[in-house]
């Protein structure tokens, strides 16, 4: 009888050990599977950034931009600096640039002057009604906010120059998105203006003081579908 009891207890011990081992193995497998799934859902983040400028060398007259009288203006660029994964569009003018999908910060500043003698009412030449980013030639647009101020001449209350600054966080949904920076001004006041700075200023301004400068930084976004 004792012998039979010993055999039964031994069998139960073996069963418990095997069961515990199986449970442990299953738990380990589940943990490993979870880790594998977590790793599989981690998508790489590719940085993208650039500084776009219109650089002009003074006092070379050939470098001074032409006067603009139109109501809609595409902000010009002719140089790209410190860029990664952001390029100019090779099939269009340098005024267009290409962004991969992601979330971006967009910071801009530009300086303009107007043509003609200094008169107070000429400030209306700088009266912009809209600033936005044009995506893929009009398929959609991202509105921008801005701040501007006048730089007055030596005569009190006369205006020759205006400076504009602004920023925006926005999202690009697809790769290879073509982007332009568009300005729209009040069509009732279309005096000649242009992107430039006061070349007569003292001390002489360097080429790093560009009339147009924007910086773009990708701050979020996956290379694949998240």
Phi, psi and omega in degrees: 000313178300323180295318179295320178298320178297321180294318180295314179298320178297319179296318179298320179297318180296318180298316180297318180297315180296318180297316180297321180294319179296317180298317179297319180295319180294319180295317178297318178298317179298316179298315179296321179297319179297316178298319179297317179296319179299316180296320183295335182267357177278115182259141181290148177251120179261123179292151175213131180199160177191154166245123179250134183222160162252107180261138182225136180256120178250154010267029179294111183299330182293340182272348182286129182296160179284157176289147181240132177239355184287160180280330179248131186231132170268123182296127186273147172225147173224006179208142177238132186237151172044048188261148172216120179063018171230129184224164168287155176283121184286340183264358180229195179285162177297352179287353178251141177227161188243132180241139167283164182294151181152183177254134189231153162258141182228114180241132183224156172205140174207157181237139181228154172234162178244158182267144174113174180292157183287115176219146186300319185294346179290351174299337179294340176297338180261016183277093178272138179259345183200143169223131183204164172263123177270125181254125175052052173055052172095003180293329173197169179216155179243114182290144180242148171259153181212163174231141178220159178212159179263145168253115186273158178278190181289343177270131185302135176061032170241148189235131178243328190231151174224142177241143183231136177222154177185173179204164181196145168255130183213168183240137174250124188272341182224154177291162177057040178278125180277129186232137172231149178259114188247139174243142176231129180241165182301119185292347179282345183226094186236052173290164182289128175225167178200160178276110179191176174233170185286101183287350179271000184294151177239132001288167182301131181283145181270171180291346178284345177271081189275142177299328180230131176210127172231151175235139182233130178227128172281125184247349179197157177136145181259154174286336180238178179294127183269000000 
